[in-house]
């Protein structure tokens, strides 16, 4: 059911995500120590998300021309080189003190990282049998949550103990190893590579062989080439809009993302202090409880995959409604131990809905179109995530932290309603869905 390349992909991405957490903590700590400013420190995640947003916009051009394993390798190779430079700049021998070079490298690293998630999500269905797709997504999601849960807890201790420079050296070595593992991945939908330099997609190679319509005039060729690039850039966006299933899933993801920002650290801390009347220690307990629940949710998907597969659409809707109910309960509760239990239950419900949505998206487009679909969706979700933080900040400021969580619960009900209203789009086979997009 799982090809060997899936395990290479899983291993390399797990390692990349682990060192990714390490570098974020190390750089945030470094900037905070140098500047003493929370604003400068928060620029690290802001620049990261913004750079990934722009990277996602051009990602369709890359996935159309190059094999997905090659894009992952380039991303990891580039990040490895950049981390070596960053570690050298911050080393005791150079002793870099300026913040601008650090920000510049963060932007470049994040730009390269913007190709990773769409490429990974599009590769998974190519490397596993269809009946094992939901299980594979559950395995990947569980590993991601474990990395997030353990990574943020451990990385702070490591940075405090050893300092930023040694951690960045470890990060660079981790990306180098991940790059080496990624080289072993073979995409079964592409012709077998003739050499390590055979990096273009089969489709791109055919296009280069055929030429452009036999035109002789350079101006005409350039115009058609420009048009072709524009068509490639918008292909994933057009699919999201024209396919009823993809449109519904994307709207659900966007509305869910809009309400999902309420679990960000700052909002949670305010709720713990003002409603639960507890200190920062309980804030840590609640965050740990949420991640633990998410890990449990991923494991449940893996264990119950055969039962869930038969009802995947209803599992997705019930997961979203369950999340809304638990969020509202959390908002109306002021007993701290009960809040821990509610958050623990929220994790599995959230993972069930998210894994179901991802699996349905992967089955709703052809292998060639799927990377562009994920690139377009990633760009949308990154934009919504940024706007959501600002929007929910305003709701919390004007209406109070409890009403903010209640509002987030209502948004999740709306997201489930979008799915139910478009339930007819989920009737039929994936093949029919793809044919509908082509028309």
Secondary structure as the mmCIF struct_conf table of DSSP 4:
data_model
#
loop_
_struct_conf.conf_type_id
_struct_conf.id
_struct_conf.beg_label_comp_id
_struct_conf.beg_label_asym_id
_struct_conf.beg_label_seq_id
_struct_conf.end_label_comp_id
_struct_conf.end_label_asym_id
_struct_conf.end_label_seq_id
STRN STRN1 UNK A 2 UNK A 2
HELX_RH_AL_P HELX_RH_AL_P1 UNK A 4 UNK A 35
HELX_RH_AL_P HELX_RH_AL_P2 UNK A 38 UNK A 65
STRN STRN2 UNK A 66 UNK A 66
HELX_RH_AL_P HELX_RH_AL_P3 UNK A 68 UNK A 90
BEND BEND1 UNK A 91 UNK A 91
TURN_TY1_P TURN_TY1_P1 UNK A 92 UNK A 94
BEND BEND2 UNK A 99 UNK A 99
HELX_RH_AL_P HELX_RH_AL_P4 UNK A 100 UNK A 113
TURN_TY1_P TURN_TY1_P2 UNK A 114 UNK A 115
HELX_RH_AL_P HELX_RH_AL_P5 UNK A 116 UNK A 127
STRN STRN3 UNK A 128 UNK A 128
HELX_RH_3T_P HELX_RH_3T_P1 UNK A 130 UNK A 132
HELX_RH_AL_P HELX_RH_AL_P6 UNK A 133 UNK A 162
HELX_RH_AL_P HELX_RH_AL_P7 UNK A 164 UNK A 182
TURN_TY1_P TURN_TY1_P3 UNK A 183 UNK A 184
TURN_TY1_P TURN_TY1_P4 UNK A 188 UNK A 189
BEND BEND3 UNK A 190 UNK A 190
HELX_LH_PP_P HELX_LH_PP_P1 UNK A 191 UNK A 193
BEND BEND4 UNK A 194 UNK A 195
TURN_TY1_P TURN_TY1_P5 UNK A 196 UNK A 197
STRN STRN4 UNK A 200 UNK A 200
HELX_RH_AL_P HELX_RH_AL_P8 UNK A 202 UNK A 210
BEND BEND5 UNK A 212 UNK A 212
TURN_TY1_P TURN_TY1_P6 UNK A 213 UNK A 214
HELX_RH_AL_P HELX_RH_AL_P9 UNK A 218 UNK A 242
HELX_RH_AL_P HELX_RH_AL_P10 UNK A 244 UNK A 260
HELX_RH_3T_P HELX_RH_3T_P2 UNK A 261 UNK A 263
BEND BEND6 UNK A 264 UNK A 264
HELX_RH_AL_P HELX_RH_AL_P11 UNK A 265 UNK A 274
TURN_TY1_P TURN_TY1_P7 UNK A 275 UNK A 275
BEND BEND7 UNK A 276 UNK A 276
HELX_RH_AL_P HELX_RH_AL_P12 UNK A 280 UNK A 303
TURN_TY1_P TURN_TY1_P8 UNK A 304 UNK A 304
HELX_RH_AL_P HELX_RH_AL_P13 UNK A 305 UNK A 309
TURN_TY1_P TURN_TY1_P9 UNK A 310 UNK A 311
HELX_RH_AL_P HELX_RH_AL_P14 UNK A 312 UNK A 332
HELX_RH_AL_P HELX_RH_AL_P15 UNK A 336 UNK A 362
TURN_TY1_P TURN_TY1_P10 UNK A 363 UNK A 363
BEND BEND8 UNK A 364 UNK A 365
HELX_RH_AL_P HELX_RH_AL_P16 UNK A 367 UNK A 399
HELX_RH_AL_P HELX_RH_AL_P17 UNK A 401 UNK A 421
TURN_TY1_P TURN_TY1_P11 UNK A 422 UNK A 422
HELX_RH_3T_P HELX_RH_3T_P3 UNK A 423 UNK A 426
BEND BEND9 UNK A 427 UNK A 428
HELX_RH_AL_P HELX_RH_AL_P18 UNK A 430 UNK A 438
#
